Amino acid sequence: MILELEGVRKNYGSGVQALRGLTGSVSGQRIGLLGPNGAGKSTLLKVLLGLLDFSGKAKVLGHDPRTQALAIRARVGYMPEGECYLPGMSAVEYCTYAAELSGLPRTPAMQRAHAALDYAGLEDKRYLPVETYSTGMKQKVKLAQAIVHDPELLFLDEPTNGLDPRGREEMLSLILEIPKRRGATLLVSTHILADVERVCESALVLNQGSIAYHGTLDELRGKGDRGLEVRVKSGAAELVAGLTAKGCTVRMDGDAVVVDALPAGASIDLVLEEARSRGLQVRHLAVRKLTLEAAFLKTVADDAARHATGGLAGATAATPAAPTPGAAP
């Protein structure tokens, strides 16, 4: 397991509860950490790194953040949301320093710094002070310092923050290559759902400081199944009439026949049999699923409704089957 959580809570002053009893096990290799603003995403990452005190129990790669924070940071890379460079340092000096903090001796740390900056595409800019960099270059330096010690697990907090479309595409391409080239696991915290669809296989959704969902992206979309979508070569109106007569709830959506509900006890075979009886050629038949955005909003709304009706504050996250890891270089 990557993460193991049991009743993890974090309270700030004035009674603010950032995390409300997170419980569950998290596995996978490319995981999106999702949630509305204030859901506790950044707080959770800092708790797991041992940067914030908390109540409850947690383990990261088998280590306790309270007592083994240094062991965690030696195996985990962290790309924070905000700027984290040291004024006056060049990129190579900064990444070397980050590698030394992870436990590497000076010479290997410098070698790793050059390799990480090469990977991030900053070869010709490595000796310039980081504060002179553009936003896109600063994001790349943050990624470089996060991977400089070749970590097993990467926490990436809003990695495309402030980037233009080209810079965002470059960053996502770099991130997507990390599991393939280094075999590392990714936990990507972002509010940009298109980034999650591009990079991730599964999602951990936080809402109001608790776990609202953990599983694959396909399962998340499937939580909002919206009937069947059927396309025929011709005769769509005839199929609608026939299915309606059989007790189905049917409508047209563009050139697709959408079956919102089947009669009690009926299966998808009813649609195929009706099309066959009318001599219609079915070209497409599939379960309609929500877009990731719609599924995310539905999950958050359902979780909010559960809170409002007195549901448990800390939902338990189910553990999905772990995906096959990418090949190491």
Backbone hydrogen bonds in HBPLUS format (Angstrom, degrees):
<---DONOR---> <-ACCEPTOR-->    atom                        ^
c    i                          cat <-CA-CA->   ^        H-A-AA   ^      H-
h    n   atom  resd res      DA  || num        DHA   H-A  angle D-A-AA Bond
n    s   type  num  typ     dist DA aas  dist angle  dist       angle   num
A0002-ILE N   A0026-VAL O   3.03 MM  24  5.82 143.6  2.16 154.4 165.7     1
A0061-LEU N   A0002-ILE O   2.86 MM  59  5.02 166.5  1.88 145.7 150.0     2
A0003-LEU N   A0026-VAL O   3.26 MM  23  5.03 165.6  2.28 137.6 141.2     3
A0026-VAL N   A0003-LEU O   2.92 MM  23  5.03 166.1  1.94 143.4 145.9     4
A0004-GLU N   A0059-LYS O   2.99 MM  55  5.05 148.5  2.09 144.2 147.3     5
A0059-LYS N   A0004-GLU O   2.87 MM  55  5.05 138.4  2.05 142.4 150.7     6
A0005-LEU N   A0024-GLY O   2.83 MM  19  5.17 165.8  1.85 159.6 163.8     7
A0024-GLY N   A0005-LEU O   2.87 MM  19  5.17 162.7  1.90 133.7 132.7     8
A0006-GLU N   A0057-LYS O   2.89 MM  51  5.02 151.9  1.97 157.0 150.1     9
A0057-LYS N   A0006-GLU O   2.91 MM  51  5.02 165.2  1.93 144.8 149.6    10
A0008-VAL N   A0022-LEU O   2.99 MM  14  4.81 164.2  2.02 135.1 131.4    11
A0021-GLY N   A0008-VAL O   2.91 MM  13  4.59 122.3  2.25 120.3 128.7    12
A0022-LEU N   A0008-VAL O   2.95 MM  14  4.81 150.2  2.04 135.4 129.1    13
A0009-ARG N   A0055-SER O   2.89 MM  46  5.15 161.2  1.93 140.3 143.5    14
A0055-SER N   A0009-ARG O   2.96 MM  46  5.15 165.2  1.99 147.5 152.3    15
A0010-LYS N   A0019-LEU O   3.11 MM   9  4.88 154.0  2.18 121.6 123.8    16
A0018-ALA N   A0010-LYS O   2.82 MM   8  5.48 137.0  2.00 157.1 171.1    17
A0019-LEU N   A0010-LYS O   3.24 MM   9  4.88 159.4  2.29 131.1 134.2    18
A0012-TYR N   A0016-VAL O   2.74 MM   4  5.09 164.2  1.76 156.1 161.4    19
A0016-VAL N   A0013-GLY O   3.33 MM   3  6.00 164.8  2.35 117.5 121.0    20
A0020-ARG N   A0209-GLY O   2.62 MM 189  4.98 177.4  1.62 133.1 133.2    21
A0317-ALA N   A0023-THR O   3.04 MM 294  6.55 149.2  2.14 138.7 147.8    22
A0186-LEU N   A0029-GLN O   2.67 MM 157  5.87 168.6  1.68 156.1 156.5    23
A0201-GLU N   A0030-ARG O   2.78 MM 171  5.47 167.4  1.80 147.0 148.4    24
A0202-SER N   A0030-ARG O   3.25 MM 172  6.55 162.5  2.28 155.7 158.5    25
A0031-ILE N   A0186-LEU O   2.93 MM 155  5.96 177.6  1.93 146.5 147.3    26
A0188-VAL N   A0031-ILE O   2.82 MM 157  6.18 161.7  1.85 167.3 169.8    27
A0032-GLY N   A0202-SER O   2.86 MM 170  6.21 163.7  1.88 141.1 145.2    28
A0204-LEU N   A0032-GLY O   2.75 MM 172  6.09 159.4  1.79 166.4 168.1    29
A0033-LEU N   A0188-VAL O   2.68 MM 155  5.59 169.6  1.69 132.3 135.9    30
A0190-THR N   A0033-LEU O   3.32 MM 157  6.55 149.6  2.42 153.9 158.5    31
A0034-LEU N   A0204-LEU O   2.88 MM 170  6.09 155.8  1.94 145.4 153.5    32
A0206-LEU N   A0034-LEU O   2.80 MM 172  6.13 169.7  1.81 153.9 154.0    33
A0039-ALA N   A0036-PRO O   3.05 MM   3  5.45 141.2  2.20 143.4 138.6    34
A0209-GLY N   A0039-ALA O   3.21 MM 170  5.19 132.6  2.44 121.8 129.8    35
A0044-LEU N   A0040-GLY O   2.90 MM   4  5.97 155.4  1.96 146.6 152.7    36
A0045-LEU N   A0041-LYS O   3.17 MM   4  6.55 159.7  2.22 151.1 155.6    37
A0046-LYS N   A0042-SER O   3.09 MM   4  6.35 161.5  2.13 151.3 155.8    38
A0047-VAL N   A0043-THR O   2.91 MM   4  6.12 152.9  1.98 151.1 159.2    39
A0048-LEU N   A0044-LEU O   2.94 MM   4  6.17 160.6  1.98 153.8 158.4    40
A0049-LEU N   A0045-LEU O   3.09 MM   4  6.33 134.1  2.31 139.6 151.5    41
A0051-LEU N   A0046-LYS O   2.86 MM   5  5.11 150.5  1.95 167.3 161.0    42
A0050-GLY N   A0047-VAL O   3.05 MM   3  5.21 156.8  2.11 105.2 112.4    43
A0060-VAL N   A0063-HIS O   2.76 MM   3  5.07 153.7  1.82 142.7 148.7    44
A0063-HIS N   A0060-VAL O   2.93 MM   3  5.07 167.1  1.95 111.7 115.8    45
A0068-GLN N   A0064-ASP O   2.70 MM   4  5.30 149.3  1.79 167.0 172.4    46
A0072-ILE N   A0068-GLN O   3.05 MM   4  6.38 150.5  2.14 150.3 159.1    47
A0073-ARG N   A0069-ALA O   2.93 MM   4  6.23 161.7  1.96 152.8 157.1    48
A0074-ALA N   A0070-LEU O   3.02 MM   4  6.18 133.1  2.25 138.9 150.6    49
A0075-ARG N   A0072-ILE O   2.96 MM   3  5.31 143.7  2.10 106.5 117.2    50
A0076-VAL N   A0072-ILE O   2.82 MM   4  5.84 121.2  2.17 146.6 164.3    51
A0152-GLU N   A0075-ARG O   2.89 MM  77  5.53 140.6  2.05 134.5 143.2    52
A0153-LEU N   A0075-ARG O   3.28 MM  78  6.58 153.4  2.36 154.2 159.8    53
A0077-GLY N   A0153-LEU O   2.79 MM  76  6.27 157.0  1.84 155.5 163.1    54
A0155-PHE N   A0077-GLY O   2.76 MM  78  6.06 168.2  1.77 161.5 163.3    55
A0079-MET N   A0155-PHE O   2.82 MM  76  6.18 166.9  1.83 170.0 173.5    56
A0157-ASP N   A0079-MET O   2.88 MM  78  5.90 170.4  1.89 164.4 167.5    57
A0089-MET N   A0086-LEU O   3.18 MM   3  5.88 163.7  2.20 142.8 145.8    58
A0130-VAL N   A0089-MET O   3.07 MM  41  6.42 163.8  2.09 161.0 156.1    59
A0094-TYR N   A0090-SER O   2.89 MM   4  6.08 160.7  1.93 152.4 158.2    60
A0095-CYS N   A0091-ALA O   2.93 MM   4  6.10 167.5  1.94 152.2 155.1    61
A0092-VAL N   A0126-ARG O   3.05 MM  34  5.39 156.3  2.10 151.5 146.1    62
A0096-THR N   A0092-VAL O   2.98 MM   4  5.97 150.5  2.06 137.2 145.7    63
A0097-TYR N   A0093-GLU O   2.94 MM   4  6.12 157.6  1.99 145.7 151.7    64
A0098-ALA N   A0094-TYR O   2.94 MM   4  6.26 154.0  2.01 146.6 154.0    65
A0099-ALA N   A0095-CYS O   2.94 MM   4  6.16 152.7  2.02 143.4 150.4    66
A0100-GLU N   A0096-THR O   2.94 MM   4  6.24 152.6  2.01 148.5 156.2    67
A0101-LEU N   A0097-TYR O   2.95 MM   4  6.24 152.8  2.02 147.9 155.3    68
A0102-SER N   A0098-ALA O   3.19 MM   4  6.47 134.1  2.41 136.1 147.5    69
A0102-SER N   A0099-ALA O   3.14 MM   3  5.13 130.7  2.39  93.0 106.2    70
A0104-LEU N   A0099-ALA O   3.21 MM   5  5.78 161.5  2.25 147.8 142.4    71
A0103-GLY N   A0100-GLU O   2.92 MM   3  5.13 156.0  1.98 105.9 113.8    72
A0109-ALA N   A0105-PRO O   2.87 MM   4  5.86 150.0  1.96 154.8 164.8    73
A0110-MET N   A0106-ARG O   2.97 MM   4  6.23 152.1  2.04 152.0 158.4    74
A0111-GLN N   A0107-THR O   3.07 MM   4  6.35 159.1  2.11 152.6 158.6    75
A0112-ARG N   A0108-PRO O   2.88 MM   4  6.05 159.6  1.92 148.0 153.4    76
A0113-ALA N   A0109-ALA O   2.92 MM   4  6.10 146.2  2.04 140.2 149.9    77
A0114-HIS N   A0110-MET O   3.11 MM   4  6.41 159.3  2.15 150.1 153.2    78
A0115-ALA N   A0111-GLN O   3.12 MM   4  6.39 159.8  2.17 146.5 152.2    79
A0116-ALA N   A0112-ARG O   2.87 MM   4  6.07 158.6  1.92 151.8 157.3    80
A0117-LEU N   A0113-ALA O   3.02 MM   4  6.20 158.8  2.06 149.1 154.6    81
A0118-ASP N   A0114-HIS O   2.94 MM   4  6.09 150.8  2.03 145.7 154.0    82
A0119-TYR N   A0115-ALA O   3.01 MM   4  6.26 158.1  2.06 145.3 150.9    83
A0120-ALA N   A0116-ALA O   3.02 MM   4  6.29 149.4  2.11 141.8 150.1    84
A0122-LEU N   A0117-LEU O   2.94 MM   5  5.27 172.4  1.94 158.4 155.9    85
A0121-GLY N   A0118-ASP O   3.06 MM   3  5.16 156.2  2.12 103.9 111.3    86
A0125-LYS N   A0122-LEU O   3.14 MM   3  5.24 154.0  2.21 106.4 114.5    87
A0128-LEU N   A0125-LYS O   3.19 MM   3  5.64 167.6  2.21 117.6 121.3    88
A0132-THR N   A0129-PRO O   3.05 MM   3  5.71 161.1  2.09 117.9 123.8    89
A0133-TYR N   A0130-VAL O   3.00 MM   3  5.38 165.4  2.02 116.7 121.2    90
A0138-LYS N   A0134-SER O   2.93 MM   4  6.20 156.3  1.98 153.6 160.4    91
A0139-GLN N   A0135-THR O   3.02 MM   4  6.29 152.5  2.10 148.3 155.3    92
A0140-LYS N   A0136-GLY O   3.15 MM   4  6.42 149.8  2.24 139.6 147.7    93
A0141-VAL N   A0137-MET O   2.93 MM   4  6.26 149.1  2.03 146.8 155.3    94
A0142-LYS N   A0138-LYS O   2.98 MM   4  6.27 154.7  2.05 146.0 152.6    95
A0143-LEU N   A0139-GLN O   3.02 MM   4  6.34 149.3  2.11 143.2 151.5    96
A0144-ALA N   A0140-LYS O   2.85 MM   4  6.11 157.2  1.90 146.3 153.1    97
A0145-GLN N   A0141-VAL O   2.90 MM   4  6.18 162.4  1.93 156.2 159.1    98
A0146-ALA N   A0142-LYS O   3.16 MM   4  6.24 137.0  2.35 133.5 144.6    99
A0146-ALA N   A0143-LEU O   3.09 MM   3  5.06 126.0  2.39  94.0 108.7   100
A0147-ILE N   A0143-LEU O   3.12 MM   4  6.42 138.9  2.29 148.5 158.5   101
A0148-VAL N   A0144-ALA O   3.03 MM   4  5.85 115.0  2.47 142.6 158.0   102
A0150-ASP N   A0147-ILE O   2.94 MM   3  5.22 159.0  1.99 121.9 122.3   103
A0185-THR N   A0152-GLU O   2.83 MM  33  6.19 165.4  1.86 146.7 148.5   104
A0154-LEU N   A0185-THR O   2.79 MM  31  6.15 154.0  1.86 159.4 168.1   105
A0187-LEU N   A0154-LEU O   2.85 MM  33  6.04 146.9  1.96 168.8 178.6   106
A0156-LEU N   A0187-LEU O   2.97 MM  31  6.21 168.7  1.99 152.7 156.1   107
A0189-SER N   A0156-LEU O   2.75 MM  33  5.99 158.4  1.79 158.9 166.6   108
A0158-GLU N   A0189-SER O   2.63 MM  31  5.62 164.4  1.66 159.2 164.0   109
A0161-ASN N   A0158-GLU O   3.18 MM   3  5.38 161.7  2.21 117.7 118.2   110
A0163-LEU N   A0160-THR O   3.20 MM   3  5.59 165.7  2.22 135.3 133.3   111
A0168-ARG N   A0164-ASP O   2.78 MM   4  5.93 158.8  1.83 165.3 172.7   112
A0169-GLU N   A0165-PRO O   3.03 MM   4  6.18 157.4  2.08 143.0 148.4   113
A0170-GLU N   A0166-ARG O   3.02 MM   4  6.30 157.5  2.07 149.5 155.5   114
A0171-MET N   A0167-GLY O   2.96 MM   4  6.16 159.7  2.00 147.8 153.1   115
A0172-LEU N   A0168-ARG O   2.96 MM   4  6.17 166.3  1.98 153.7 157.1   116
A0173-SER N   A0169-GLU O   3.01 MM   4  6.15 153.7  2.08 145.0 152.1   117
A0174-LEU N   A0170-GLU O   3.06 MM   4  6.31 155.8  2.12 146.8 152.9   118
A0175-ILE N   A0171-MET O   2.94 MM   4  6.22 164.1  1.96 154.4 158.7   119
A0176-LEU N   A0172-LEU O   2.89 MM   4  6.00 161.5  1.92 148.0 153.1   120
A0177-GLU N   A0173-SER O   3.22 MM   4  6.35 137.3  2.41 138.6 148.2   121
A0177-GLU N   A0174-LEU O   3.24 MM   3  5.34 133.2  2.47  97.1 109.2   122
A0178-ILE N   A0175-ILE O   3.12 MM   3  5.42 143.5  2.26 105.2 115.3   123
A0181-ARG N   A0177-GLU O   2.83 MM   4  5.97 164.5  1.85 166.2 170.5   124
A0182-ARG N   A0178-ILE O   2.78 MM   4  5.42 158.7  1.82 150.5 156.8   125
A0183-GLY N   A0179-PRO O   2.96 MM   4  4.35 131.3  2.20 105.8 115.6   126
A0195-ASP N   A0192-ILE O   3.03 MM   3  5.52 133.5  2.26 109.0 120.5   127
A0197-GLU N   A0193-LEU O   3.00 MM   4  6.32 159.8  2.04 152.1 156.8   128
A0198-ARG N   A0194-ALA O   3.06 MM   4  6.22 145.7  2.18 138.9 147.8   129
A0199-VAL N   A0195-ASP O   3.00 MM   4  6.14 154.0  2.07 149.7 155.8   130
A0200-CYS N   A0196-VAL O   2.76 MM   4  5.12 155.7  1.82 142.0 150.4   131
A0217-LEU N   A0201-GLU O   3.01 MM  16  5.98 161.1  2.05 142.8 138.2   132
A0203-ALA N   A0215-GLY O   2.82 MM  12  5.78 162.3  1.85 173.1 174.2   133
A0215-GLY N   A0203-ALA O   3.16 MM  12  5.78 153.8  2.23 154.2 162.1   134
A0205-VAL N   A0213-TYR O   2.78 MM   8  5.00 164.1  1.81 146.5 152.1   135
A0212-ALA N   A0205-VAL O   2.74 MM   7  5.40 159.4  1.78 152.7 158.7   136
A0213-TYR N   A0205-VAL O   3.39 MM   8  5.00 149.0  2.49 133.5 132.1   137
A0207-ASN N   A0210-SER O   2.88 MM   3  5.46 157.3  1.93 153.6 161.2   138
A0210-SER N   A0207-ASN O   3.04 MM   3  5.46 160.3  2.08 115.0 121.0   139
A0220-LEU N   A0216-THR O   3.00 MM   4  6.29 150.4  2.09 143.0 151.6   140
A0221-ARG N   A0217-LEU O   2.93 MM   4  6.23 162.1  1.96 153.5 157.0   141
A0222-GLY N   A0218-ASP O   2.86 MM   4  6.00 148.5  1.96 140.8 150.8   142
A0223-LYS N   A0219-GLU O   3.05 MM   4  6.30 119.9  2.43 137.8 150.7   143
A0223-LYS N   A0220-LEU O   3.20 MM   3  5.33 148.6  2.31  99.3 108.2   144
A0224-GLY N   A0221-ARG O   3.09 MM   3  5.86 163.3  2.12 117.1 122.4   145
A0225-ASP N   A0222-GLY O   3.23 MM   3  5.16 139.6  2.40 120.4 112.2   146
A0226-ARG N   A0288-ARG O   2.81 MM  62  5.11 165.6  1.83 138.6 143.0   147
A0288-ARG N   A0227-GLY O   2.78 MM  61  5.60 170.7  1.79 151.4 154.7   148
A0228-LEU N   A0259-VAL O   2.92 MM  31  4.97 156.0  1.98 135.6 139.5   149
A0259-VAL N   A0228-LEU O   2.85 MM  31  4.97 155.1  1.91 140.8 148.5   150
A0229-GLU N   A0286-ALA O   2.78 MM  57  5.46 163.7  1.81 165.8 171.6   151
A0286-ALA N   A0229-GLU O   3.09 MM  57  5.46 154.8  2.16 145.6 153.5   152
A0230-VAL N   A0257-VAL O   2.78 MM  27  4.96 160.0  1.82 149.8 156.3   153
A0257-VAL N   A0230-VAL O   2.72 MM  27  4.96 173.6  1.73 160.9 160.2   154
A0231-ARG N   A0284-HIS O   2.87 MM  53  4.93 155.2  1.94 139.9 141.4   155
A0283-ARG N   A0231-ARG O   2.75 MM  52  5.53 158.1  1.79 149.0 156.1   156
A0284-HIS N   A0231-ARG O   3.19 MM  53  4.93 146.4  2.31 141.9 138.0   157
A0233-LYS N   A0281-GLN O   2.91 MM  48  5.55 152.5  1.99 152.8 161.8   158
A0239-LEU N   A0235-GLY O   3.07 MM   4  6.42 150.6  2.16 149.7 157.8   159
A0240-VAL N   A0236-ALA O   2.97 MM   4  6.28 155.2  2.03 151.4 158.3   160
A0241-ALA N   A0237-ALA O   3.05 MM   4  6.29 160.5  2.09 146.1 150.7   161
A0242-GLY N   A0238-GLU O   3.01 MM   4  6.23 159.2  2.05 145.8 151.6   162
A0243-LEU N   A0239-LEU O   2.91 MM   4  6.06 167.9  1.92 155.2 157.9   163
A0244-THR N   A0240-VAL O   2.94 MM   4  6.00 154.5  2.00 146.8 154.3   164
A0245-ALA N   A0241-ALA O   3.04 MM   4  6.21 154.3  2.11 143.9 150.5   165
A0246-LYS N   A0242-GLY O   3.18 MM   4  6.46 131.2  2.43 135.1 147.7   166
A0246-LYS N   A0243-LEU O   3.11 MM   3  5.00 130.7  2.37  91.2 104.7   167
A0248-CYS N   A0243-LEU O   2.98 MM   5  5.44 160.4  2.02 152.6 148.2   168
A0247-GLY N   A0244-THR O   3.01 MM   3  5.20 160.2  2.05 107.8 112.9   169
A0249-THR N   A0261-ALA O   2.91 MM  12  5.01 164.4  1.93 143.6 148.4   170
A0260-ASP N   A0249-THR O   2.78 MM  11  5.42 130.9  2.02 151.6 165.3   171
A0251-ARG N   A0258-VAL O   2.95 MM   7  5.32 147.1  2.05 145.3 155.6   172
A0258-VAL N   A0251-ARG O   2.79 MM   7  5.32 170.0  1.80 168.3 169.2   173
A0253-ASP N   A0256-ALA O   2.87 MM   3  5.20 164.0  1.90 154.7 158.1   174
A0256-ALA N   A0253-ASP O   3.11 MM   3  5.20 161.2  2.14 122.1 123.1   175
A0266-ALA N   A0263-PRO O   2.98 MM   3  5.46 164.5  2.00 137.2 139.1   176
A0270-LEU N   A0267-SER O   3.07 MM   3  5.86 158.5  2.12 120.7 125.2   177
A0271-VAL N   A0268-ILE O   3.11 MM   3  5.60 130.3  2.37 109.5 120.0   178
A0273-GLU N   A0269-ASP O   2.83 MM   4  5.99 164.0  1.86 155.9 160.4   179
A0274-GLU N   A0270-LEU O   2.99 MM   4  6.10 154.4  2.05 143.1 149.9   180
A0275-ALA N   A0271-VAL O   3.01 MM   4  6.24 161.3  2.05 150.2 155.1   181
A0276-ARG N   A0272-LEU O   2.91 MM   4  6.09 158.5  1.95 148.0 154.4   182
A0277-SER N   A0273-GLU O   2.87 MM   4  6.02 155.8  1.93 145.7 152.2   183
A0278-ARG N   A0274-GLU O   3.28 MM   4  6.42 134.6  2.50 137.1 147.4   184
A0278-ARG N   A0275-ALA O   3.26 MM   3  5.30 135.7  2.47  95.7 107.4   185
A0280-LEU N   A0275-ALA O   2.85 MM   5  5.01 166.5  1.87 156.2 151.9   186
A0279-GLY N   A0276-ARG O   3.09 MM   3  5.03 162.4  2.12 103.3 108.5   187
A0295-ALA N   A0291-THR O   2.83 MM   4  6.03 161.5  1.86 155.7 161.6   188
A0296-PHE N   A0292-LEU O   2.83 MM   4  5.95 156.6  1.89 148.1 154.3   189
A0297-LEU N   A0293-GLU O   2.98 MM   4  6.20 168.1  2.00 153.0 155.8   190
A0298-LYS N   A0294-ALA O   2.92 MM   4  6.08 154.0  1.99 145.0 152.5   191
A0299-THR N   A0295-ALA O   2.91 MM   4  6.08 155.6  1.97 145.6 152.2   192
A0300-VAL N   A0296-PHE O   2.96 MM   4  6.23 163.8  1.99 156.1 159.8   193
A0301-ALA N   A0297-LEU O   2.91 MM   4  6.05 159.6  1.96 145.1 151.3   194
A0302-ASP N   A0298-LYS O   2.82 MM   4  5.98 160.4  1.86 149.6 155.0   195
A0303-ASP N   A0299-THR O   2.95 MM   4  6.12 154.7  2.01 144.4 151.6   196
A0304-ALA N   A0300-VAL O   2.86 MM   4  6.08 155.3  1.92 147.8 154.9   197
A0305-ALA N   A0301-ALA O   2.94 MM   4  6.17 153.3  2.01 145.8 152.9   198
A0306-ARG N   A0302-ASP O   2.97 MM   4  6.24 147.1  2.08 140.6 149.8   199
A0307-HIS N   A0303-ASP O   2.96 MM   4  6.30 155.1  2.02 149.5 155.6   200
A0308-ALA N   A0304-ALA O   2.92 MM   4  6.17 156.3  1.98 145.5 152.5   201
A0309-THR N   A0305-ALA O   3.05 MM   4  6.26 136.3  2.25 141.1 151.4   202
A0311-GLY N   A0306-ARG O   2.66 MM   5  4.94 155.4  1.72 152.9 150.0   203
A0310-GLY N   A0307-HIS O   3.04 MM   3  5.18 161.3  2.08 110.1 112.2   204
